[in-house]
């Protein structure tokens, strides 16, 4: 979970500009009116005359309101989009849009109720798709509306979040990227902290010397204020330019005064207890790193892992004990026991880390159990200090497929072995992991899961996580409150307290008139037991709040509700059966009562009925559902008439069916698809990478007999050839057999076999009569799905589908019908309008400087379910992908499979 408030801002922008941040923008393919050509405040006929981000923070609880106002200066209706990237830890609480004085509010409902309302509207052809998406740190809220000429529109979005302390600071991070000049642009942050404020800072990566003085920062005792309000001239990149200099990160950091470890606040029958002791000696720690070295980790992943581990070794202190467990097909260890971090041992460990390389498959169970046994032996053999904090950090990029591979069975064994003695932290590298499994196993063992994104900064992500848990100050921390006075208490026991963080506990008084609270605090430190009692009166809190102007409603009650919902959802992840049902019911009840958009609720956005406006629903995404390769079953429970929410994962590129190509566009959280219509017998080049030497070609087959009435004959891939010329390795796959040729040696299998094969440069897993997974050379992986039909079918034949799983491991020179799309591609969708099918609207797509007519539809993903498949929404490009693919489709016809 992120430990700071994150907010992206991007204003109304031209149709061809990026929309990856908080956006209020216009997508309209028509040129500017001549009357507006000289007005650099008007883009495509739309002027934003105001944009304000107002944040009020009271006792760490942030209440944020984003307001954008625009006017249509053109003489025709135009569609205006409002896109907001929110922190993943935030809950939307309100949204409205006002058009010419009429307000259209969003309403928060139970997800199933919202779903039924949505489906009912779809049946009438009235709705747009869900408006959700998920990024690394953010979730996207998107809504659009058509506004008439000379009309004004105001968007207002409210969300709330508890700021979490990390490395001794609360941080508010704002991405500023307006892409155009805004007459009235302002960021305003008001902070009230009863304990008093220290170290208030504000800075921006785009702040020049001229802009430095525009940031206004003041704080005195309990109040802090920051504003950033550049004029139009100050926004310009140069004196006569119409481009905006506002492009980068704006950051606010602060901390509070602490004369005691505790701060108790009591308001209107609710309390919050902040606990953050300072100046405690650090506990020695015992850490076991359990690292996945299977073949899929090869290349950049293992290089970044080595880099991160070397930096971590530089930070380990001599009081600490540590060890490494590596798991591929087999489990390897650095040393038999935990080792003290002496300079000599650290040097030896660095040499070991430099030699870590990938091999084999994924014996996750063997690796994690070896790490647990090592820690247990350290305690039982008195090898480590009695007062020391132990943790296990496991990193994996895949799913268990050697040893015990059933995830529920692994969870059971791990929980029994750890017995609550220390936390387990699971880091999932990329999207090939079963994140739900990693998260559940971590939560069951007092830890947490974190996704490591496969980007250039992955090593920094790994090191950053370690830094969060590298300085334990207390163990077995318990905050105890009188049972006969308090109900609905949030989590109050913690395995570890880490330096620079903060524990927050909230609850509700049984007697609303009670005005005092006593708390017993107990924890185990490096030298002795921390144990004391603290007391607070409501009168003291009320006196502090009389001095300030920033309170928004019953903020402590909302803070309690926010924290309770967050923890109920976390407990729900690891629960089953009746317990899970009860936790769900409690979290849903609170979400509806306090109007939070959570994974159990949705916001229904109602729009004006004229000019093709359509209702939509905003959902709260879940990290485990973001892009896991293990769960290709994307959220298509809503009819996918115009379903932008159920976007494909960033790794998703495939060809299947007759043949249908699906190309993901991660930065758009969307997909493009096209068909290739060619004669049976044609061989198409799908992937060609001259750097790694990997090529993939596919040969088309047709039906058993052609349909004389059809203009286009159905064709499918009946044979796939995958080769690595650097390794002199070839794999031929047909619906009947799989043949591997390594030099002059040939090995054959049928689809009736269940096979796990490993040899130099190749890992092959055949799942009997279903699919196979292949990893070759650089670590790039493919899945091939077998489609079998009734043998006596008069028309159809068995055929194959190809899915690329880790295309980023191929080089930038990769090409082919599929391979050319492993590089970033951008597109813009304009002028969405009804098509020939009422459930499939047409639109104009701008891609590669081409203007194409496309249709919103869906194609099937058969990787998990070869019989029925799962619908993947996409924009369909007609005529064999003309205008999307480089050249024409016949350019990709080759003479043979190899």
N, C-alpha and C positions, 0 to 999 in steps of 0.2 A: 504494500500500500504506500502511495506517495506521501511524503511528509511535508508537503508545502501546498499552497494554493496556486493553481495554475490556470491561466486564463489567456485565450488567444483572441486577438482582435484583428479583423480585416473588414474594411468598410465596403460600401457599394463600389464595384469595380467594373471595368469593361468586360465584354463577353469573352475575350481571349485571355484574361488574366487568371492567375491561379486562385483556387478557392479552398486552400488547405487549412486556413486558419479561421478565426471568428470573422464572419463575412456578412455584410449586408451588400448585395451586389446585384447587378442587372445583367441578364443574359439576353441579348437581342441582336440579331444578325444584321439589322438595318443600319445604315450609316447615320451619323449625326445629321440633324437638320442643319441647313446652311445658316439659319438664324443663330444656332448655338455654337458655330464653329470656333468663334473667338472666345467663348466662355469656358475657361479651364476648370470651372466648378461643375460643369455639366458633362456627363459621359453617357452617350447613347440616350440623350434626352432626360436623364435623371440627375437631379442635384441632391446631394446630401447636405442639408444645412445644419445638422446637429448630430453629434455622437458623443455620448457620455457614459463612462464607466464609473459607477458610484459604489464604493465598498465601505461598509461600516463593520468594524471588528470590535466586539465587546467580549472581553475575557476569552480570547482565542476563537470565538465563534463568529464567522464571517457571513454577513448578509450582503449579497451582491446584486445590484440592479444594472442591467445594460439597456440603454435606451438609444434608439437610432431613429432619426426623422429624415424623411426624404420627400421630394416633390417631383412629379412627372412634368417636365418642361416641354415635352413633345406634344404632338397633336394626335397620337394614337395610344391605345392601351399598351402597357408594357408590364412584363412580369418582373417582379422584384423578389429576390431571395434574401433570406436572413439565416445565416449559418453561424453557429456558435460552438466553439470547441471548449468543453468544460473539463475540469479536473475529474478523474475517475472516481474520486472520493466525494464528489459533490452530489447533492440531490436538488434537482429542479423543483421549485415550489410554486411558480406562477409564470404564466405567459399571456400576453394579449397583443393584439394589433388593432390599431385605430385608423380607419379610413374615412376621411371627410367627416370626422366627428362621431362616427359610429364605431363602437368598440366590440371586437370579437374575441372573447376570452377563451383560454384553454381550460378544460376541466379534467381533474385527476380521478380516474376510476380504476376499479379492479381490472387486471389485465384481461381476464376472460370476458368481462362485460364490455370492455373497449373493443375486444376482438369481434364480438358479435355485432356491435354497432358498426364496426368497420366492414365486416362481411356483408351486412345488410346494405350498406351504402354502395359497396362494390357491385352488388347485384343490380343496382339501379344505374351503374356507370357514373357514379358521382365522386369517387374518391381517388386521391393519390395514394401512393404507398407509404409505408412507415417511414418515419424520418429519424433514423438512428444510424450511427456508425461508431467504430471504436478505433482509436489510434494508440500510440505507445503510452502517452500520458493522459490522453484526453478521450472524451466522447463527444460526438457531434450531434447537435440539435439543428435541424434544418426545416424551414418553412418558407413557402413562396406564395405570392398573391399577385393577381393582375390588378393594376391601378389605372384608372381612366386618365385621359389628358387633363392636366392642370390639377389633378387630385394629389392630396398629401397622404402619406402613410407613416404611422409611428409603430415601431416594434418595441416591446418591453419584456425582458426576460429576467426572472429572479431565481437565484439559486443560493443554497446555504451549505456551509462546510465548516467542520472543526479543524482549525489549523493545528498541525502536529509539530512538535519541537524536534529538531534534528540538528546535531552538532552545535547545540547551544543557541539556536536561532529559530524563530518563525520566519518563513519566507513567502512572500507573495510575488509570483513570477507572471509577468504580462507580456505576451508577444504582440508587438505593435507593427502592423503592416497594412496601412490603409490603402495603398496603391493609387490614391488620388488625393487631391486637396479637399479638406473639409472645413467649412467656414467656422464652425464652432465645435472644436474637438477638445475633450477634457477627460483626464483621469483624476479622480479624487478619492483619497483613502483617509478615513477617519478611524482612529484607534483609541479605545478606552480600556485601560487595564488598571483595576483597583490597586494592584501591587506597585504600580509605578512603572514607567517605561525607561529602558536603557538602550543605547546603541542603535537608534533609529537611523537607517541608511536608505538611500534611493539612488539608483544608477541605471544607465541604459547603454547597451552596446552601440547604439546609433547616435548617442549624445555627443555632439561636437562641442568645441569651445563656445560657439555662439549659443548652443542650446543649454549648456550647463546651468546658466543662471535662470533658466525658465523653470527648472525643478524647484519648487518651494517646499521646504521641509521645516517644520517646527515641532517641538515636543517640550512639554513642561509637566513634570510629575506624572500624572496619570493619563494625560491626553497627548495624542500625536496626530499630526496632520501633514499630508503630502498631496500636492497638486502638480499637474503637468498640463499646461494649457497654451500650446504654441499658436501664434497668429498664422494667417495664411502665408505671409512672406517668410516666416520662420520655418514653415513646413516645406518650402521649395528647395529643390536641390541646387538651384542657382537663381540669380535675380529674376530672370525672365522665363524660368522653367515652369512647366505645369506638373512635373513629377514631384512626388513627396519624398522627403528625406527620412520620414518616419518608417524605419524598416529594421527591426531588431528586437532585442529583449529589454524590457523594463522591469527592474527588480526592487522590491521593498523588503528589507530585513529589520527585525527588531527582537528584543528580548525584554524580560521584566525583572524588576528588582526582587531579590530573595533574601530577606533577613532571617527567614526560617525555611525549612524544607517544604512546609505545607502552606496552602492557601485554600480556605474553606469559604464558600459563598452561598448564602441562603436567601432565596427570593420566592415568595408566594407558594410555600409548601414544597419547594424543590431545592435540592442542594447540588453543588459540584465541588469536588475536592481535587485540587491540583497538587501533585507531589513531585518534587524535583530537587533532591538534596545535592549540595555541591561540596567540594573539598573532601570527598571521601577517598581513601586509598583504593587503587584499582585491584580487583581480584585477579590472581593468576588464572589463566584459562588453559583448557585442554581442548584442542580442536583437531578433528579428523576430517580431512578433505577426501571425499569419495567422488572420483572423477570418471566419467564415461569416456572410454577410448575406443569405442566401436568404430567401424569403418565410416559411418555417416558423419563422424566428428572430424574427418580428415580435411586438410586444406586450412582455410582461414580460421575455422572454429578452434582447432587444436592449437594453432599458432597463437590466437588471442588468449586461450586458456593458459598456455605456458607463460605468456607475457604478464597476465594478471597474477598468477601464482608467484612469479619472481618478485613482483612489487609487494605482494603480501608478505613474503618472507623477509623483506626489508623492514617491515613494520612489526614483526613478532618480537616480543621482548624476552629477555633471558629467563624470566620467571615462568614463561609459558612452556607447555608441552604440546607436541604436534606429531602428525604422521600423515601419509598419503596412501589411499587405497585406489587402485585403478581397476576398472572392469571393462573387458571386451567380452569375448567368449569365455575367457578365463579371468580369474581375479589375481591381481598382482599387488604387492605391498612394497613400500620403501624399506621399512624396518618391522621386525616382529612385534615390537612394543612401542608405546608412546615415547618420544624422545625429547629431552630437555633442549630448549632453544639456545644452546651454547654457540659461540661463533664458529667452532669447528663443525658442529652438526648442521648449522645453517648453510655453511659452504658446501657440505656434502649434499644437502637437500637441493641446493641450487643446481648442482650438476645432475642430480636425478631428474629434476623438473625439465631441464634443457633437453634431456633425452626422451621425454614422454612422446610417444607416437601412437598412431591409431592402428588397430588390427581387430578383426573378428566382429562378433555380433554384440548383443546387449544383455549381459548377465547382471541385470540391475539388482535382483534379489541377493545374489552372492556378494556383490560389492557392498551393499548397505548393511547386510548382516555381519560382514567381516569388520566394518567400521564400528558397529555397535559392540561386537565382542571385544574389540581392542580397547574401547573406553571402559567397558565393564571390568576387563582384566586390570586396567590401570588402577581402578579403585580397590578391587579385591586384593591386589598384590601390593597395595600401598606405594605404588610408583609415583602417584601424583599427590599434591598437597590436599589435605582433608578439606580445607576451605579454598576451593577453586571451582571455577565455572566451566562446565563441559558443554560443547556443542558439536553437532555433526552438520557439515555443509556438503550437500550432494548436488552435483551438476550432471545433467543428462540432456541429450538432444533427441532421444527416441523413446521407444517403448520396449519393455522386457520381452525377449524372445529366446533366451537360453535359461536353463534351470526352471525355476518356478516363474511362469509368465502371467498367471492369473492375478490381476491387480488386487482383488479383494483378499486373496490368500496372502499376498505379500503384506498388505496392510495389517492383517491379523498377526502375522509373525513379528513384524517390526514393532507394533504396539506392545506385544507381550514381552519382547526382548528389552525395550527401553524402560518400560514400567514407570514412565513419568519422571525419570531421574534427570533428564536433560532435553533441551529442545532439538528438533530436527528441522533444518532449513533446506528446502528443495528449490533448486534453481533450474528452470526449464529453458534450455537454449533453443530458440526458434519456435517453429510451429509444428514440428514433428512429434512433440510430446503429447501425452495424455495429461493435460494440465489439471483436469478435475481430479484425477488420481493423485498427482503430486500435491495438490492443495489439501485434499482430504487427509492424506497420510501425514502431512506436516501439522495440520490443525489438531489431529488426534494426539500428536506428540509435542504440544505446546510451542510449536514453531509456526512458520508461515512459508508460503510459496511465492516465488517471484519469477516473472518471465524475463529472460535475457534476450534482447532483440538482436537478430543477426545483422548488425550494422558495423560500420567501421569503428564505433566506440564500444564494442562489446567488452573489451578488456577493461575499460573504465567502469562499465556497468558492474562487472564482477568485483572489481576492487572496491567500488563504492558500496556495494552490499556488505562486503567484509568490514569496511570501516564502520558501518552502522552497529555491528555486533562485536567489535574488537575490544571494547573497553567496558566489560561488566563491572559494576560497582557493588551490587547487592544480589543475593540469591534468595529464593523463596520469600518474596515480599508479600506480606498480608496486610490489608487495610480493613480493620474490623469495626463495624458500626452496630449500635444497639438493635437487636432483632425486634424488640417490641416497639421500636420507634420508626423503623425504616422499612419500606417495601419497594419492590421493583428496582433492586439495586443492580447496577451494571457490574461488569467484571471487576473483582476486587483482590484477586490473587495473581501474582506474576512470577514466573520462574526466574527471570533475570531483570534487573534494571540496568540500562546502559547509560554511560556518561553522555551528557548533552541531550538526553531525551526527556520525556515527562510522562508520568502516569496520571490518567484522568479517570475519576470515578464519579458517577452521578446517581441520584436516587430520589425517591419521593417519600415525604413524611406521611405516616399514617394519620397523624393529626395535623391538618393544614395550619393550625394556629401555633404549632410548636416553633419556638424562636431560638433554639440552641441545639448544638450537636457536639457529641464527644466521639473522638475516633482514636482507636488503638492502632499503632503502627509497629510492625515487627518485620525485620529482615536480617539476613546474615551477611556481614561484611567481611573484609579481608582479615581484620584483626579481632573483631568482637561482634556480638549481637547488637543490632540496632533495635531499640525498643523504647517507646515513649507514648504518651497520651496527649492529644491536642484537643482544644475546644474552641467553638466559634458561636457568637450570638448573631441572630438575624439583624439586630439593631446596628451592629458594626458594618454589615454589608449595605444596609439601607443608607447609612450615613455616607458611605463611599460613593454610592450611585447618585446621591442628591447633587453632586458636583458636576455631573456630565450631561451632555445633550445627545449622546449617540445611541441610547438604548432603543432597540426595536422590539416592541411587544414583550412577551414573557420569554426572554432569551434563554434563561436557565432551563425552563421547561422544554423549550425546543432543542436545546443542547442535549438534555437528557433523552428526548425522543430520538434525536439523530443517532446518539451513541448506542442506545438500546436497539434500534433497528439494525444498525451496522453489525452489532455483536450477535443478534438473533440470526441474521443472514449468514454470518460466519459459522455459528453453531449448526445451522441447518445444512451446511455443506457436508459436514461429517456425520450427520444423523440419518437414521433410517426409520421406516415404518411409522408408528403412531407418534414417536417423538418428533420426527420431521414434520408431520402434519400439524402438531401443536405449535411448533416453532414458526411454521409458515403462517398459521392463523394469527398468532400474536403480532408478527412483523407486518402482516397485511393490515390488521386493524389499526396499528399505529401509523402506518403509511397513509392510510385514508384519513385518519383523524387529523394528522398534522400536515396533510397535503404535500407529501413527498413523492416524487417519481423515483421509485425503487424497482428492483427486478420483479416485484410482484404487482406493480401498478403501471398504468400508462396515462399519458396526457392526450386527450382528444382535442385536436385543434379544428375549430369550426370556422369556415370562411364564407364570404359573400357568395350567393348562389349564381350570380351572373358572371359572364366572361370566362367560362370554363374553370372557375376556381374550384378546388377540390379539398375535402377534409383530409386530415392526416392524423397519425398517432405517433407520439414520441415515447420511446421505451428506454429503460436503463439497461445497457449492455452488461454482460457478465464476462469476466476475463477468460474463464474456462471455455466459453463459447466463441471467443474472438476469432481464432483462425487455426484451431488445432487440427493437424493432419489426422489425428486419431478419430475425429468426429466430423467427417465430411457432411454429416446430416445438418446442413445449415437451416436456419429458422425460416421455413417456408410454410408455416401453419396458416399464414394469411394468404388470401388469393394474390398471386403475383402479377396483378394487372399493370401496375407501374411501381415495382417493388424495389426501390432503391436501398431499403434498409438491409435486406438480406444479401449483402455484398459478399463476393467470393474472397477467399483468403489470398494473401499476396503471392503464395507459391503456386497458385492454381492455374495450370495451363494444360490443356488436354485436347485429344481428338478421339471421338467415339461415334458410334452410330453410322450414318450413311453419307459421308463422314461429316460430323459436326465438330468445328473447332471452337474452343472456349479460351479466350485470352483475358487474363486478369489485368486490371489497371489499379494497383494498390493505392496510389495517391488519390484516386477518385472513389475508392471503396466500391468499385463497380467492375463490370466485365463487358467485353465485346465478343460477339460470336459471328461465325460465317460458315457456309458450307462450300465444299468443292465438288462440282459435278464433272466427272470424267469417266471414261469408258473402262470396263473391266479389263484387267491386265496392265493398266498403267501403273508405273512405280513412281511415287512421289517422294521427294526429299523433304523430310520433316525437320531434321536437325543436322547441322554440319558445323563442327568446331575445329578449325585447322590447328588451334593451339593445343588442345587436349587430345586431338586425334579421334574424337568421338563423332560418329555419324549414326543417324537413324533414318531408315527408309521404310516405306510401306507399300505393299502391292495390293491393288484393289481387286475385289471379286464382285460379281453381280448375283442376281437371283438365279435359281436353277434354270428358269426360262424367262426370257424378257417379256415385259408387259407391252404388247403391241399398241395399246391405247395411250400409254403414258409418254409424254414428251421427253421426260428425263427418267432414265433408268436408275433404280436404287443400286448403289455400290457401297461396299464395306471393305475394311482392311482384313484380308484373309491371310496375310503374311507380313511379319515385321522383321527387319534385319537391323541389329544393333552391333556396331563394330568399334573397336579401339585399335587403330592402326599402330599406335606406339607400342602396344602390348601384343600385337599380332593375334587379337582376340575377336571372335565373331560369335554372335548369338542369333539363331534363327528361330522364330516362334510362329507356329501355325496353330489352328484350333485342334490339331491332332497331337503335336509333339513339340518339344523344345530341344534344340541341338546346340551344343557348345563346341566350337572349334578353336583350340588353342594351338596355334602352329599347325602341325600335322596330326595332332591328336583330336579325336572327336568323342564327345560324351552325349548321350541322348536320354531324355526323359519323356514320359507322357503326362497328360493332365490328371491321370489317375494316381500319380505319385504324390506323396507329401515329402518335400525335399528341403533340406537346409545344406547349402554347399558353400564352401569357402576355398578359394585358391588365390594365387597372386593376382591382384587387380580386379577381382570379381567376388561378389557375395550374391548368392541367389537363394531365394526362398519361394517354394511353390506351395501354395495353399490348394489342396486337392480340388479339382473341378471348379475352381473359383477365380484365382488370380495368381500372379507372381510378382515379387518385388526384387528388383535388380539394382545393385550398387556397383559402379564400374569406375576404375581409374581414379579420377580426381575426387571421387566421393559423390558425384552426381547420381541420383537415384531415379528409377522409373518404376511405375506399376503398370502391368499389362492385365487387363480384365478379359476373361473368357466369356463370350456369349454363346450359349448353346440353345438350339431350337429343337423341336421335335424332329427326329431323324426322318420321319415319313412326310414331313411338311412338303407340300407340292411346290412351294416357291422359295422359301428362305433357306439360307445356309448358316452354319456357325461362323462367327467372326470375332475380331479383337478390338479392344480399345486401349489407347496409350495415355498415361498420365505422368507428367513430369513432377517430381517431388522436391528436388533441390536444384533447380535450374541455375541458381546464383553461383554454383560451383563450376559452370562453364565460362569461357572467356568472353570478352566484349566483342570478339570477332565472330561469334556464333550467328549463323543464319539458317535459312530453311523456312518452310511454311509455319512451323512452330517456333523455331530458334530465333527468328528475327524479333519475336515479341518477348524474349528474355531481357531485352533492354527496355528502359523506361519509355513509355509512350503516353502522350497526353491527348486529350480531346475535349471538345466543348459541345454541349447539347443545347440547341436553340429551338424555339418555336414548336414546343410539344403540342400536338393537335390530334384529334381522333383519326384513327386509321380505318381500314376496311373491316377489321375485327374490333368491336367496341372494347375488348379487354386488352388490346395491343395497340397503344397509341403510336403514331409516327412522329418523327422529329427530324430536324436538320442537325447533322454531326459535322463539325469542323475537325479534321484530323489530317496530319501531314500536308497542310495547306489545301486540302480537298474538301469540297462541300458535298456531303452524301445524304441521301434520304435513308433513314434507318427506322427500324421498328422495335418497340419494346416487347420482348418475349422471354422465353426461357428455353434452355436446353437441359438435357439429362446428364447427371453425374452418376455413373454406374459402379463406382469403385467399391462402395460398401454393399450395394444391392444390385447385382447384375440383372435381376429379373425385372425390377420396377424402376430403379434409379431414384434420384432426388432432383427436383427442379432447381436449376440455377438461373436466376434472372440475368438478362444481358441485353445489350443493344445489338440487334441483328443487322449486319451489313450484307446487302444483296449482291447478286451477280458475281459469285465466286470471290468475294472479298475485294472486288475492284475498288481502288482508291485507298484501301487499308493496307493490303499486302504490297510489298515492293514489286514493281513490274506487274505481270499477269500470271495467272495460276499455271499456265503451260510452261512458264520458265522453270518450274520446279519438277518437271517430269524428267526422270533419269532412266538410263538404259537397263539397269539391273539393280537387284537388292543390295549388292556390295560393289 
